Amino acid sequence: MSAHNNAIDVSTLFDLTGKVALVTGGSRGIGKMIAEGYLQAGATVYISSRKAAVCDQVAGELSELGPCHSLPADLANDADRARLVGELTQRAERLDILVNNAGAAWGAPFTEFPEDGFRKVVELNLTALFFLTRDLTPLLIAGASPDDPSRIINIGSMDGLKIPTVLQTGTFPYSASKAAVHHLTKALALELASNHITVNAVAPGFFESKMTKTPLARFRKQIEQNCPLGRIGRPEEMVGITVYLASRAGAYTSGAVIPVDGGTQVT
């Protein structure tokens, strides 16, 4: 269908056939949900995570859904991040979708918060995200066009929209870094628009993941009561928003920060 044809073919509106995607933190949790959704929508997906054996295993499992490749890397390590960029550049002529999902959290009382923990969270959640995006921009430009822009999707957090209180402990660098990711998303949307690249952020609430395993075990009732919809998120709800942003349906959306948290950010 022509980009300027007035007829709308809903059957292909969310189709990602032929697209190439990289999902960081793609071996578990929200990243794995997104990778599964992209594969089912027809994309070729590269997943990255710090532990090579796990990344390889999950890529093998996901290959039952479509072409999925493992690119393990510690994105907070400059040399390892550069190696990932180099390997992807050798293996793919272009990158249509970059999902910056890799992240870390750390909770501790204000008076006892460790400096190394603070730095680790900010380094991975914000600094590594910026430089990976910068270094992959040539690959994103390679496949971009005015009618079909390349897509950058940053995974922020509802904690970057409001100060979290339900966990009853300080997550200072996590909240601050995710708020910074939201703002950086808008800055990059302006910076990269002329290159036909859209940049958006998703701000999830609680979904099942390794990061949320302990909080959900300890505070699930309070978490659900704190959410207007009274529950945590489901995998298809994360897949839905990220497929939308990556598909023809989302080609005119850029600079947005979209909460997917059951309305928790407005409480």
Buried (B, 14 or more C-beta within 10 A) or exposed (E): EEEEEEEEEEEEEBBBEEBBBBBBBBBBBBBBBBBBBBBBBBBBBBBBBBEBEBBBEBBEEBBEBBBBBBBBBBBBBEEBBBBBBEBBBEEBEBBBBBBBBBBBBBBBEEEEBEEEBBBBBBBBBBBBBBBBBEBBBEBBBBBBEEEBBBBBBBBBBBBBBBEBEBBEEBBBBBBBBBBBBBEBBBEBBEBBBEEBBBBBBBBBBBBBBEBBEEBBEEBBEBBBEBBEEEEBBEBEBBBBBBBBBBBBBBBEBBBBBBBBBBEBBEE
